Amino acid sequence: MWQIAEERRVEQGAEAGHSGGRSWRTSDAGRSTAGAAGVTRERPGPYDLGRSSAIPVLCSQSEVGGRLGTLAKAGMERWRDRLALVTGASGGIGAAVARALVQQGLKVVGCARTVGNIEELAAECKSAGYPGTLIPYRCDLSNEEDILSMFSAVRSQHSGVDICINNAGLARPDTLLSGSTRGWKEMFNVNVLALSICTREAYQSMRERKVDDGHIININSMCGHLVPPPAEIHFYSATKYAVTALTEGLRQELREAQSHIRATCISPGVVETQFAFKVHDKDPERAAATYEHMKCLKPEDVAEAVIYVLSTPPHVQIGDIQMRPTEQVT
Ligand SMILES: NC(=O)c1ccc[n+]([C@@H]2O[C@H](COP(=O)([O-])OP(=O)(O)OC[C@H]3O[C@@H](n4cnc5c(N)ncnc54)[C@H](OP(=O)(O)O)[C@@H]3O)[C@@H](O)[C@H]2O)c1
């Protein structure tokens, strides 16, 4: 697995956030589509991160419109006008998923701390004429009170949650031998605890309204199935192993409760988002290099997997979708 230098570099990119330390290139990686109607925006340079990022915050409308607009519509009909909660909808995978669901006619509550990004996405969805709506909600998922207030606002204003997409997550570069407890707690609080609280509250919301066909989808990672060599990702990997166990545990509890609510996780490899820039917030060049090793997955690829999972007939429960960039080694 570690024979040649080139392969080693790619190995280190097993999850966004881990690069072989190559420098920023300005070839086609210097441009990306983002924002309304697939408008092409210049990608800012690696030192522009304070302002924005080197990766689009929102997803490409034209890409998702073209691919998801025609795919899986039949199976998605039953979800029209129903309510999906998407955590971490302010960028990356969560924004792509929120947009895709609005395109399929759902009412989507998108939450994150940076609510301005979700408001922008909501305006784009509206001006694009998508049949659903995106409702932005500011929530710090590391704070249980915030999560509970969000669920009670959803209950009072929109009845309740039919689909819960636990997407919010982060990695901090805190190794097991010398990392900070603070970094570990940040990861644990969002990746494991918030996901579990949202799952419990979403289930209770479905149960009290006698919703028996709901769906809980956890955005896991390939790091939830194998421990990649870079030390900085070991604790993160442990949180994603927890997501693997939590998804299967949830499936079993739902069976015991004789519920038809479904539990699924989606486990991507490297996806080109802000993720690596948050991991390596002090080393943007290293972060940018993460996405240069190979043609990475796009947030829209993961959104398509979510739509596929939701569009299967109610008797079909997808347990996990493992998806990597074709060129990814680990
Ligand atoms: N990118 C990858 O290569 C990759 C691969 C496999 C799995 N994943 C998983 O995919 C999910 C999404 O990641 P991404 O790549 O889209 O990363 P991203 O672009 O960094 O987005 C992360 C999202 O999580 C939200 N979030 C983080 N902490 C939060 C908090 N305390 N409260 C509320 N929201 C919070 C962020 O919103 P605010 O900061 O605005 O609050 C943001 O919307 C994560 O679970 C990640 O582990 C990513």
The ligand as an ORCA input file, in Angstrom:
! r2SCAN-3c Opt
* xyz 0 1
  N     -15.314     16.937      2.577
  C     -14.971     15.661      2.692
  O     -13.969     15.184      2.122
  C     -15.817     14.716      3.493
  C     -15.609     13.344      3.321
  C     -16.370     12.447      4.046
  C     -17.330     12.908      4.920
  N     -17.513     14.240      5.083
  C     -18.545     14.674      6.036
  O     -19.513     15.444      5.357
  C     -20.141     16.337      6.259
  C     -20.155     17.732      5.644
  O     -18.829     18.143      5.428
  P     -18.397     19.173      4.287
  O     -17.306     18.542      3.536
  O     -19.574     19.688      3.573
  O     -17.729     20.291      5.202
  P     -17.940     21.855      5.307
  O     -17.987     22.459      3.968
  O     -16.883     22.292      6.255
  O     -19.371     22.009      5.980
  C     -19.575     21.626      7.305
  C     -20.944     22.086      7.742
  O     -21.110     21.705      9.127
  C     -21.575     22.836      9.836
  N     -21.167     22.844     11.233
  C     -19.957     22.560     11.751
  N     -19.970     22.777     13.078
  C     -21.221     23.200     13.393
  C     -21.863     23.596     14.583
  N     -21.226     23.639     15.776
  N     -23.169     23.970     14.540
  C     -23.824     23.985     13.349
  N     -23.280     23.605     12.186
  C     -21.993     23.233     12.213
  C     -20.969     24.027      9.102
  O     -21.745     25.193      9.343
  P     -21.285     26.491     10.171
  O     -19.801     26.473     10.252
  O     -21.857     27.611      9.377
  O     -21.934     26.342     11.496
  C     -21.111     23.592      7.653
  O     -22.380     23.908      7.162
  C     -19.352     16.229      7.562
  O     -20.056     15.401      8.450
  C     -18.045     15.574      7.145
  O     -17.468     14.840      8.196
  C     -16.788     15.167      4.386
*
